[in-house]
Structures are given as structure tokens and as C-alpha cells.
């Protein structure tokens, strides 16, 4: 393992027992993920599970027209590859790197074998699967019932929770694709948040400068997702 990187930077791996993490550490590979890199494509057999540490990976669906929208984001709180231990092995969605960084990669047969031991890792992964479903359900409700500004606030808060700097390297066009809305709508919403002092935006960079103010402008969806994740992953042992 390279210096300054540790599997425990991923919250799921950090929750495992020492024997489990020792077994997995010997079998995991640290990989660098590039912005825009596709981890898996629709209906493709998943070969690996990914446990992000400094990267963020977007789960999204692309329509026949080319339009897309994010169903969930996964950072150091989770993992990519839930279909592997649920038995599906494939999914109609895609997984694309939203924020470049690192992740630990685990071959699918090793993940399945460890999961089937019915130890702590099984409980951790099943609870995370429920948390991920909550995020997907809440995203669907938010996209249907809340304004673009509220959706942007939710997305920004969930994203900055996963990175230490509080600054995103992200264009408005990419954000629009994540939310499944027009770029002009994101421009208007981002301008409103910048004028209110919540964020600072310059070409390709978005920085949250007043988190508490951003939270007051967000809908309830952010809190629902965070509370459920904390509830499920606290005292998992």
C-alpha cells in the first residue's frame, strides 16, 4: 500500500474487525481514478468492488436520448459494487468518476467469499445497501418536488461531506447532467447561492464558503439521507 493511503480512510472498511481488514488489505489494490472514468457500464458484468477514499463516483442512468441524471453519489462513506453481494452481478445504470482520487479495488470473488462468511462485513454491507437505497429514493423525490436551487444545495452538501477541501472541481454543465436539468437552470441557481454568500463559483470550481447558510436553503432531503446513513452505520458491530 502506498504511503498516505489507508483502507481505513473508507468508512465501511474502517468499521470491519481487525482480522477482516487484515485479510482484505492483503488482497486489495489501491487505484487512481480519473475524472470521467467509467467504472462500469449498463448490463456489464461487474468484476470489482470499489471502496473510495478520496474519489467520488456517480451512479447514474443514461436515457436513449443521451440525457442522464444521477441516482446517487458514493464517496468514502460507501462502496461501488452492491449488485455483487446482492446476487444481481449487473445493473442498468452506470458508474462514472465524478471527483478524481483514489479507491481500493477488490476482486468480486473475494468480496463474495468474505460476505458469505456471515461476519461483520456482511452486516456492514447490508446496512450500507439500505443507506444507498435511501439516497436513491430521496433523490427521486427531491428531483420531482423541489426546486433546482434546493436540489443543488442537497447535491453540494452531500458532495462536500466526502471531500476534505470543501472545493469541487466541477463545471456547471457537469452539475446539470448530475441533476438532470438544463444548464441554464444550474447557472441561475448557482448565481443565487453565490449572491447570498453560500458558495463561490469560478470557472470549473465551486467552493462552499458558508455551510450553515447553504443548509438553511436546502430542502429536507439532505438531512434525511445523512441521518439514515448515520443511524445505519453507527454501532454496526
Backbone as CSV, one residue per row, in Angstrom:
resi,resn,N_x,N_y,N_z,CA_x,CA_y,CA_z,C_x,C_y,C_z
1,UNK,0.833,-1.185,0.000,0.000,0.000,0.000,0.881,1.254,0.000
2,UNK,0.473,2.259,-0.756,1.280,3.447,-0.869,1.169,4.296,0.393
3,UNK,2.226,5.108,0.620,2.223,5.993,1.777,1.072,6.980,1.676
4,UNK,0.568,7.396,2.828,-0.508,8.378,2.933,-1.857,7.843,2.460
5,UNK,-1.934,6.564,2.171,-3.203,5.949,1.817,-3.440,4.770,2.751
6,UNK,-4.686,4.615,3.176,-5.036,3.523,4.070,-6.460,3.076,3.789
7,UNK,-6.737,1.775,3.850,-8.113,1.313,3.673,-9.071,1.936,4.687
8,UNK,-8.572,2.284,5.877,-9.429,2.855,6.906,-9.933,4.251,6.567
9,UNK,-9.426,4.843,5.476,-9.972,6.116,5.005,-11.377,5.926,4.440
10,UNK,-11.707,4.693,4.120,-13.079,4.364,3.715,-13.843,3.914,4.944
11,UNK,-14.992,4.506,5.199,-15.721,4.269,6.444,-16.221,2.833,6.591
12,UNK,-16.565,2.196,5.487,-17.021,0.807,5.577,-15.878,-0.112,5.979
13,UNK,-14.723,0.078,5.365,-13.567,-0.746,5.704,-13.112,-0.458,7.137
14,UNK,-13.225,0.799,7.557,-12.810,1.165,8.907,-13.696,0.519,9.968
15,UNK,-14.924,0.145,9.587,-15.852,-0.453,10.549,-15.621,-1.951,10.744
16,UNK,-14.772,-2.566,9.920,-14.559,-4.006,9.994,-13.662,-4.380,11.173
17,UNK,-13.717,-5.654,11.548,-12.837,-6.164,12.598,-11.411,-6.254,12.074
18,UNK,-10.442,-6.329,12.978,-9.042,-6.395,12.558,-8.753,-7.635,11.705
19,UNK,-9.242,-8.828,12.064,-8.988,-9.981,11.190,-9.545,-9.793,9.784
20,UNK,-10.727,-9.180,9.686,-11.332,-8.974,8.369,-10.513,-7.980,7.547
21,UNK,-10.182,-6.845,8.145,-9.452,-5.835,7.384,-8.060,-6.327,7.035
22,UNK,-7.448,-7.135,7.909,-6.130,-7.691,7.587,-6.207,-8.631,6.386
23,UNK,-7.257,-9.458,6.339,-7.416,-10.367,5.197,-7.618,-9.588,3.898
24,UNK,-8.456,-8.553,3.980,-8.781,-7.801,2.770,-7.625,-6.933,2.302
25,UNK,-6.899,-6.352,3.251,-5.795,-5.465,2.882,-4.775,-6.188,2.017
26,UNK,-4.555,-7.453,2.318,-3.592,-8.237,1.545,-4.087,-8.523,0.126
27,UNK,-5.393,-8.365,-0.106,-5.970,-8.717,-1.410,-6.457,-7.499,-2.196
28,UNK,-6.468,-6.325,-1.564,-6.973,-5.131,-2.231,-5.866,-4.405,-2.994
29,UNK,-6.292,-3.666,-4.004,-5.363,-2.880,-4.819,-5.772,-1.412,-4.756
30,UNK,-4.811,-0.551,-4.449,-5.065,0.884,-4.466,-5.010,1.373,-5.907
31,UNK,-6.076,2.041,-6.369,-6.123,2.510,-7.760,-6.436,3.998,-7.792
32,UNK,-5.841,4.688,-8.765,-6.135,6.104,-9.009,-7.244,6.185,-10.049
33,UNK,-8.271,6.969,-9.755,-9.421,7.102,-10.648,-9.442,8.501,-11.252
34,UNK,-9.576,8.581,-12.563,-9.562,9.846,-13.278,-10.972,10.418,-13.408
35,UNK,-11.076,11.730,-13.427,-12.353,12.384,-13.652,-12.963,11.909,-14.960
36,UNK,-14.215,11.461,-14.905,-14.909,10.998,-16.098,-14.696,9.542,-16.437
37,UNK,-13.827,8.853,-15.693,-13.565,7.439,-15.965,-14.802,6.595,-15.652
38,UNK,-15.133,5.669,-16.525,-16.276,4.790,-16.317,-15.830,3.537,-15.573
39,UNK,-16.423,3.307,-14.413,-16.095,2.131,-13.589,-16.846,0.903,-14.101
40,UNK,-18.109,1.084,-14.429,-18.851,0.027,-15.109,-19.965,0.639,-15.938
41,UNK,-20.400,-0.106,-16.942,-21.428,0.350,-17.863,-22.682,-0.506,-17.701
42,UNK,-23.829,-0.047,-18.239,-25.079,-0.789,-18.084,-24.985,-2.230,-18.569
43,UNK,-25.540,-3.147,-17.781,-25.631,-4.579,-18.100,-24.274,-5.262,-18.228
44,UNK,-23.236,-4.599,-17.778,-21.897,-5.185,-17.826,-21.625,-5.967,-16.543
45,UNK,-21.052,-7.150,-16.672,-20.699,-7.937,-15.502,-19.667,-7.190,-14.665
46,UNK,-20.006,-6.937,-13.422,-19.080,-6.245,-12.535,-17.934,-7.179,-12.158
47,UNK,-16.716,-6.699,-12.285,-15.545,-7.510,-11.976,-14.945,-7.177,-10.606
48,UNK,-15.157,-5.940,-10.166,-14.548,-5.480,-8.925,-15.539,-4.683,-8.088
49,UNK,-15.285,-4.666,-6.787,-15.915,-3.716,-5.889,-14.904,-2.608,-5.626
50,UNK,-15.374,-1.388,-5.517,-14.505,-0.236,-5.261,-14.912,0.424,-3.948
51,UNK,-13.917,0.698,-3.111,-14.128,1.393,-1.847,-13.398,2.739,-1.938
52,UNK,-14.104,3.814,-2.300,-13.439,5.108,-2.482,-12.849,5.644,-1.172
53,UNK,-11.738,6.326,-1.307,-11.144,7.034,-0.168,-11.163,8.539,-0.426
54,UNK,-10.601,8.957,-1.552,-10.595,10.389,-1.890,-11.367,10.689,-3.169
55,UNK,-11.840,9.696,-3.845,-12.627,9.896,-5.064,-14.119,9.882,-4.744
56,UNK,-14.913,10.368,-5.690,-16.377,10.276,-5.609,-16.867,9.702,-6.931
57,UNK,-17.738,8.721,-6.841,-18.247,8.040,-8.035,-19.750,8.239,-8.122
58,UNK,-20.208,8.594,-9.293,-21.625,8.875,-9.523,-22.318,7.669,-10.146
59,UNK,-23.441,7.263,-9.556,-24.305,6.239,-10.140,-25.406,6.955,-10.898
60,UNK,-25.455,6.785,-12.201,-26.471,7.490,-12.957,-26.988,6.644,-14.113
61,UNK,-28.109,7.093,-14.629,-28.756,6.377,-15.734,-28.778,7.283,-16.963
62,UNK,-28.406,6.736,-18.093,-28.409,7.483,-19.353,-29.582,7.000,-20.204
63,UNK,-30.435,7.945,-20.612,-31.595,7.624,-21.424,-31.176,7.383,-22.877
64,UNK,-32.110,6.839,-23.684,-31.834,6.608,-25.095,-31.533,7.908,-25.828
65,UNK,-32.060,9.021,-25.318,-31.826,10.327,-25.935,-30.446,10.875,-25.608
66,UNK,-29.763,10.272,-24.648,-28.472,10.780,-24.204,-28.560,11.582,-22.928
67,UNK,-29.784,11.952,-22.530,-29.965,12.682,-21.274,-29.659,11.741,-20.106
68,UNK,-29.167,12.314,-19.006,-28.812,11.484,-17.860,-29.145,12.204,-16.565
69,UNK,-29.175,11.451,-15.476,-29.381,12.019,-14.146,-28.760,11.083,-13.125
70,UNK,-28.234,11.669,-12.074,-27.598,10.886,-11.017,-28.648,10.324,-10.062
71,UNK,-28.510,9.055,-9.727,-29.370,8.434,-8.722,-28.748,8.517,-7.343
72,UNK,-27.408,8.460,-7.286,-26.701,8.527,-6.009,-25.232,8.804,-6.259
73,UNK,-24.575,9.337,-5.259,-23.136,9.518,-5.288,-22.507,8.655,-4.206
74,UNK,-21.301,8.178,-4.450,-20.617,7.313,-3.493,-19.207,7.842,-3.273
75,UNK,-18.888,8.128,-2.015,-17.552,8.571,-1.664,-16.966,7.684,-0.594
76,UNK,-16.224,8.275,0.337,-15.544,7.473,1.356,-16.486,6.862,2.377
77,UNK,-17.790,7.190,2.274,-18.760,6.572,3.180,-19.259,5.226,2.670
78,UNK,-18.900,4.857,1.421,-19.555,3.683,0.855,-18.700,2.858,-0.082
79,UNK,-19.375,2.171,-0.996,-18.685,1.304,-1.948,-19.478,1.192,-3.235
80,UNK,-18.769,0.854,-4.298,-19.359,0.589,-5.600,-19.309,-0.918,-5.824
81,UNK,-20.459,-1.509,-6.160,-20.498,-2.947,-6.412,-21.543,-3.673,-5.591
82,UNK,-22.563,-2.950,-5.127,-23.618,-3.571,-4.334,-24.248,-4.773,-5.040
83,UNK,-24.465,-4.735,-6.386,-25.058,-5.908,-7.044,-24.258,-7.193,-6.848
84,UNK,-22.962,-7.083,-6.568,-22.140,-8.277,-6.401,-22.566,-9.100,-5.198
85,UNK,-22.823,-8.454,-4.064,-23.192,-9.239,-2.886,-24.694,-9.433,-2.750
86,UNK,-25.485,-8.687,-3.551,-26.929,-8.926,-3.561,-27.308,-10.011,-4.561
87,UNK,-26.352,-10.398,-5.407,-26.584,-11.522,-6.318,-26.953,-11.141,-7.729
88,UNK,-27.102,-9.838,-8.021,-27.513,-9.433,-9.361,-26.388,-9.417,-10.369
89,UNK,-25.199,-9.022,-9.910,-23.969,-9.005,-10.721,-23.927,-7.938,-11.810
90,UNK,-25.079,-7.494,-12.307,-25.119,-6.408,-13.288,-26.174,-5.400,-12.850
91,UNK,-26.184,-4.245,-13.516,-27.168,-3.203,-13.220,-27.389,-2.370,-14.477
92,UNK,-28.584,-1.809,-14.688,-28.817,-0.991,-15.882,-28.209,0.406,-15.802
93,UNK,-27.633,0.773,-14.662,-27.039,2.091,-14.500,-25.548,2.065,-14.800
94,UNK,-24.944,3.239,-14.790,-23.510,3.389,-14.994,-22.865,3.934,-13.724
95,UNK,-21.561,3.736,-13.599,-20.794,4.315,-12.501,-19.628,5.074,-13.110
96,UNK,-19.595,6.396,-12.891,-18.599,7.266,-13.514,-17.943,8.125,-12.438
97,UNK,-16.650,8.321,-12.544,-15.912,9.111,-11.560,-16.305,10.577,-11.669
98,UNK,-16.843,11.107,-10.581,-17.282,12.498,-10.511,-16.169,13.394,-9.975
99,UNK,-15.400,12.876,-9.022,-14.259,13.593,-8.461,-13.058,12.654,-8.475
100,UNK,-11.986,13.077,-9.134,-10.797,12.232,-9.238,-10.185,11.988,-7.863
101,UNK,-9.580,10.822,-7.713,-8.956,10.478,-6.435,-8.602,9.010,-6.417
102,UNK,-8.630,8.423,-5.238,-8.231,7.022,-5.086,-9.360,6.169,-4.510
103,UNK,-9.217,4.877,-4.732,-10.137,3.888,-4.175,-9.382,2.577,-4.028
104,UNK,-9.874,1.709,-3.161,-9.334,0.360,-3.034,-10.246,-0.581,-3.808
105,UNK,-9.634,-1.390,-4.654,-10.370,-2.282,-5.542,-10.223,-3.716,-5.057
106,UNK,-11.352,-4.429,-5.037,-11.371,-5.800,-4.546,-12.046,-6.686,-5.578
107,UNK,-11.390,-7.774,-5.952,-11.940,-8.682,-6.955,-13.244,-9.302,-6.455
108,UNK,-14.195,-9.480,-7.359,-15.556,-9.857,-6.974,-15.627,-11.163,-6.194
109,UNK,-14.806,-12.163,-6.556,-14.865,-13.455,-5.867,-14.424,-13.327,-4.411
110,UNK,-13.477,-12.416,-4.155,-13.013,-12.206,-2.780,-14.097,-11.525,-1.959
111,UNK,-14.742,-10.521,-2.557,-15.839,-9.836,-1.863,-16.946,-10.817,-1.514
112,UNK,-17.342,-11.634,-2.483,-18.428,-12.587,-2.252,-18.053,-13.599,-1.175
113,UNK,-16.821,-14.074,-1.196,-16.385,-15.057,-0.201,-16.410,-14.459,1.197
114,UNK,-15.951,-13.227,1.325,-15.937,-12.576,2.637,-17.362,-12.296,3.103
115,UNK,-18.214,-11.875,2.181,-19.615,-11.609,2.516,-20.303,-12.887,2.981
116,UNK,-20.029,-13.999,2.318,-20.684,-15.264,2.640,-20.197,-15.885,3.946
117,UNK,-19.141,-15.315,4.522,-18.701,-15.781,5.843,-19.682,-15.369,6.938
118,UNK,-20.608,-14.471,6.569,-21.653,-14.013,7.501,-21.065,-13.363,8.754
119,UNK,-19.954,-12.656,8.580,-19.338,-11.936,9.685,-19.745,-10.474,9.686
120,UNK,-18.895,-9.650,10.267,-19.196,-8.227,10.375,-19.310,-7.571,9.003
121,UNK,-18.493,-7.998,8.059,-18.547,-7.380,6.733,-19.923,-7.544,6.099
122,UNK,-20.548,-8.677,6.306,-21.888,-8.868,5.756,-22.866,-7.854,6.341
123,UNK,-22.821,-7.661,7.656,-23.718,-6.693,8.292,-23.435,-5.276,7.820
124,UNK,-22.158,-4.925,7.702,-21.784,-3.589,7.247,-22.298,-3.332,5.827
125,UNK,-22.101,-4.286,4.931,-22.502,-4.089,3.544,-24.016,-4.060,3.375
126,UNK,-24.733,-4.889,4.132,-26.196,-4.879,4.030,-26.772,-3.566,4.557
127,UNK,-26.195,-3.061,5.632,-26.675,-1.776,6.150,-26.358,-0.649,5.171
128,UNK,-25.180,-0.723,4.560,-24.851,0.314,3.577,-25.793,0.248,2.381
129,UNK,-26.160,-0.961,1.958,-27.090,-1.100,0.830,-28.406,-0.400,1.146
130,UNK,-28.873,-0.499,2.395,-30.109,0.194,2.777,-29.908,1.707,2.745
131,UNK,-28.745,2.174,3.213,-28.463,3.607,3.183,-28.408,4.121,1.751
132,UNK,-27.832,3.325,0.849,-27.753,3.725,-0.553,-29.142,3.788,-1.173
133,UNK,-29.996,2.849,-0.835,-31.374,2.880,-1.340,-32.103,4.119,-0.847
134,UNK,-31.865,4.495,0.406,-32.478,5.708,0.941,-32.057,6.921,0.126
135,UNK,-30.762,6.998,-0.204,-30.274,8.118,-1.005,-30.956,8.139,-2.374
136,UNK,-31.126,6.978,-2.978,-31.762,6.919,-4.290,-33.232,7.340,-4.216
137,UNK,-33.942,6.842,-3.205,-35.350,7.204,-3.049,-35.498,8.710,-2.829
138,UNK,-34.629,9.250,-1.975,-34.727,10.670,-1.646,-34.356,11.534,-2.839
139,UNK,-33.390,11.082,-3.636,-33.033,11.815,-4.847,-34.204,11.876,-5.814
140,UNK,-34.904,10.752,-5.970,-36.060,10.718,-6.862,-37.141,11.675,-6.392
141,UNK,-37.411,11.684,-5.093,-38.434,12.579,-4.546,-38.009,14.037,-4.677
142,UNK,-36.735,14.306,-4.404,-36.220,15.673,-4.476,-36.305,16.209,-5.899
143,UNK,-35.913,15.395,-6.864,-35.942,15.829,-8.259,-37.358,16.103,-8.747
144,UNK,-38.326,15.440,-8.135,-39.720,15.613,-8.551,-40.388,16.804,-7.879
145,UNK,-40.071,17.064,-6.612,-40.864,18.009,-5.827,-40.140,19.289,-5.408
146,UNK,-38.815,19.356,-5.566,-38.098,20.529,-5.075,-37.466,21.325,-6.213
147,UNK,-37.176,22.583,-5.923,-36.631,23.482,-6.932,-35.202,23.076,-7.299
148,UNK,-34.726,23.592,-8.425,-33.357,23.305,-8.846,-32.371,23.827,-7.808
149,UNK,-32.654,24.985,-7.207,-31.756,25.519,-6.176,-31.688,24.570,-4.983
150,UNK,-32.817,24.040,-4.552,-32.825,23.093,-3.428,-32.079,21.808,-3.803
151,UNK,-32.283,21.328,-5.023,-31.559,20.135,-5.478,-30.054,20.385,-5.490
152,UNK,-29.662,21.571,-5.949,-28.247,21.912,-5.997,-27.660,21.979,-4.592
153,UNK,-28.397,22.547,-3.656,-27.942,22.607,-2.263,-27.733,21.201,-1.704
154,UNK,-28.707,20.315,-1.925,-28.580,18.929,-1.456,-27.343,18.270,-2.052
155,UNK,-27.172,18.420,-3.354,-26.059,17.780,-4.040,-24.720,18.331,-3.554
156,UNK,-24.632,19.638,-3.386,-23.395,20.255,-2.907,-23.040,19.773,-1.504
157,UNK,-24.025,19.729,-0.613,-23.768,19.309,0.767,-23.295,17.860,0.822
158,UNK,-23.967,16.973,0.090,-23.557,15.569,0.079,-22.160,15.402,-0.524
159,UNK,-21.844,16.241,-1.512,-20.540,16.129,-2.159,-19.419,16.631,-1.260
160,UNK,-19.593,17.797,-0.636,-18.517,18.335,0.204,-18.321,17.502,1.464
161,UNK,-19.339,16.740,1.882,-19.157,15.821,3.011,-18.091,14.775,2.701
162,UNK,-17.866,14.512,1.422,-16.977,13.428,1.007,-15.562,13.905,0.660
163,UNK,-15.338,15.211,0.655,-14.010,15.727,0.313,-13.540,16.673,1.410
164,UNK,-12.234,16.698,1.717,-11.732,17.489,2.832,-11.613,18.977,2.554
165,UNK,-11.495,19.368,1.282,-11.202,20.764,0.972,-12.426,21.661,0.945
166,UNK,-13.605,21.094,0.692,-14.801,21.909,0.556,-14.892,22.590,-0.796
167,UNK,-13.980,22.262,-1.720,-13.992,22.855,-3.053,-14.108,21.767,-4.100
168,UNK,-15.020,21.973,-5.043,-15.278,20.980,-6.087,-14.703,21.462,-7.405
169,UNK,-14.057,20.561,-8.120,-13.647,20.833,-9.496,-14.762,20.302,-10.376
170,UNK,-15.644,21.187,-10.805,-16.871,20.741,-11.444,-17.463,21.892,-12.247
171,UNK,-17.751,21.668,-13.529,-18.383,22.695,-14.346,-19.896,22.662,-14.133
172,UNK,-20.540,23.772,-14.482,-21.994,23.827,-14.358,-22.662,22.828,-15.298
173,UNK,-22.037,22.559,-16.424,-22.597,21.574,-17.357,-22.616,20.181,-16.733
174,UNK,-21.537,19.818,-16.037,-21.496,18.519,-15.372,-22.519,18.453,-14.237
175,UNK,-22.656,19.537,-13.487,-23.651,19.563,-12.415,-25.046,19.394,-12.998
176,UNK,-25.321,20.056,-14.115,-26.626,19.935,-14.777,-26.889,18.495,-15.185
177,UNK,-25.864,17.811,-15.695,-26.020,16.406,-16.069,-26.307,15.545,-14.847
178,UNK,-25.674,15.845,-13.716,-25.905,15.096,-12.484,-27.357,15.253,-12.033
179,UNK,-27.850,16.482,-12.084,-29.201,16.751,-11.598,-30.276,16.451,-12.633
180,UNK,-29.872,16.300,-13.889,-30.843,16.036,-14.939,-31.681,17.246,-15.287
181,UNK,-31.061,18.435,-15.226,-31.769,19.684,-15.532,-30.972,20.465,-16.577
182,UNK,-31.558,21.568,-17.048,-30.879,22.399,-18.036,-29.707,23.144,-17.390
183,UNK,-28.665,23.381,-18.162,-27.508,24.116,-17.656,-27.913,25.512,-17.207
184,UNK,-28.840,26.141,-17.942,-29.277,27.487,-17.584,-29.898,27.525,-16.194
185,UNK,-30.591,26.439,-15.834,-31.206,26.372,-14.504,-30.145,26.306,-13.410
186,UNK,-29.075,25.552,-13.672,-27.974,25.467,-12.708,-27.261,26.811,-12.600
187,UNK,-27.049,27.484,-13.732,-26.410,28.803,-13.724,-27.196,29.774,-12.859
188,UNK,-28.507,29.773,-13.012,-29.364,30.666,-12.222,-29.307,30.311,-10.728
189,UNK,-29.388,29.016,-10.424,-29.371,28.594,-9.025,-28.015,28.875,-8.382
190,UNK,-26.930,28.589,-9.101,-25.589,28.837,-8.575,-25.357,30.328,-8.363
191,UNK,-25.871,31.133,-9.279,-25.749,32.588,-9.122,-26.467,33.083,-7.885
192,UNK,-27.644,32.532,-7.616,-28.398,32.910,-6.422,-27.649,32.533,-5.151
193,UNK,-27.060,31.326,-5.132,-26.313,30.876,-3.953,-25.037,31.693,-3.761
194,UNK,-24.417,32.087,-4.869,-23.213,32.913,-4.754,-23.561,34.312,-4.250
195,UNK,-24.635,34.890,-4.753,-25.048,36.220,-4.315,-25.429,36.245,-2.841
196,UNK,-25.922,35.110,-2.335,-26.314,35.043,-0.921,-25.139,34.700,-0.008
197,UNK,-23.959,34.448,-0.596,-22.778,34.172,0.212,-22.605,32.722,0.604
198,UNK,-23.378,31.813,-0.009,-23.269,30.386,0.331,-22.059,29.739,-0.350
199,UNK,-21.839,30.086,-1.611,-20.766,29.462,-2.386,-19.974,30.531,-3.126
200,UNK,-18.821,30.121,-3.610,-18.030,30.958,-4.522,-17.811,30.125,-5.777
201,UNK,-18.149,30.692,-6.905,-18.025,29.953,-8.151,-17.107,30.688,-9.111
202,UNK,-16.133,29.974,-9.638,-15.330,30.448,-10.760,-15.212,29.295,-11.731
203,UNK,-14.825,29.569,-12.912,-14.886,28.574,-13.980,-14.292,27.225,-13.559
204,UNK,-15.158,26.209,-13.495,-14.726,24.866,-13.163,-14.516,24.585,-11.693
205,UNK,-14.748,25.553,-10.818,-14.539,25.357,-9.382,-15.718,25.918,-8.599
206,UNK,-16.207,25.130,-7.649,-17.267,25.572,-6.749,-16.784,25.348,-5.325
207,UNK,-16.767,26.401,-4.517,-16.332,26.295,-3.123,-17.472,26.686,-2.201
208,UNK,-17.758,25.850,-1.200,-18.754,26.183,-0.178,-18.072,27.069,0.853
209,UNK,-18.542,28.305,1.013,-17.902,29.247,1.932,-18.754,29.511,3.174
210,UNK,-20.020,29.158,3.156,-20.872,29.290,4.344,-21.812,28.089,4.376
211,UNK,-21.347,27.028,5.016,-22.104,25.781,5.028,-23.454,25.925,5.731
212,UNK,-23.463,26.608,6.870,-24.709,26.735,7.624,-25.771,27.464,6.812
213,UNK,-25.364,28.483,6.069,-26.313,29.213,5.232,-26.808,28.314,4.092
214,UNK,-25.896,27.496,3.551,-26.290,26.569,2.484,-27.307,25.562,3.013
215,UNK,-27.109,25.093,4.231,-28.037,24.124,4.822,-29.427,24.722,5.004
216,UNK,-29.501,26.007,5.343,-30.815,26.632,5.534,-31.577,26.770,4.221
217,UNK,-30.867,26.803,3.104,-31.518,26.940,1.800,-31.826,25.585,1.167
218,UNK,-31.318,24.520,1.762,-31.580,23.174,1.245,-32.935,22.666,1.721
219,UNK,-33.469,21.687,0.996,-34.707,21.025,1.431,-34.365,19.975,2.480
220,UNK,-35.365,19.240,2.933,-35.140,18.249,3.985,-34.392,17.009,3.515
221,UNK,-34.221,16.863,2.200,-33.665,15.631,1.647,-32.238,15.357,2.117
222,UNK,-31.424,16.403,2.233,-30.051,16.205,2.691,-30.031,15.598,4.086
223,UNK,-30.810,16.148,4.992,-30.829,15.655,6.370,-31.358,14.229,6.451
224,UNK,-32.345,13.911,5.638,-32.892,12.549,5.639,-31.814,11.543,5.274
225,UNK,-31.066,11.843,4.217,-30.013,10.938,3.752,-28.915,10.801,4.798
226,UNK,-28.465,11.913,5.368,-27.379,11.876,6.351,-27.790,11.167,7.632
227,UNK,-28.989,11.445,8.119,-29.453,10.810,9.361,-29.593,9.303,9.203
228,UNK,-30.089,8.875,8.052,-30.264,7.438,7.844,-28.907,6.743,7.720
229,UNK,-27.959,7.375,7.036,-26.618,6.797,6.944,-25.984,6.678,8.321
230,UNK,-26.087,7.742,9.115,-25.509,7.709,10.463,-26.199,6.667,11.339
231,UNK,-27.525,6.560,11.216,-28.272,5.593,12.020,-27.843,4.169,11.701
232,UNK,-27.708,3.883,10.415,-27.397,2.523,9.998,-25.957,2.130,10.268
233,UNK,-25.031,3.098,10.182,-23.625,2.763,10.268,-23.021,3.019,11.651
234,UNK,-23.828,3.523,12.591,-23.339,3.710,13.960,-23.575,2.441,14.777
235,UNK,-22.569,2.044,15.515,-22.667,0.840,16.357,-23.038,-0.402,15.554
236,UNK,-22.467,-0.508,14.340,-22.804,-1.627,13.473,-22.296,-2.947,14.055
237,UNK,-21.298,-2.895,14.903,-20.762,-4.129,15.495,-21.716,-4.692,16.529
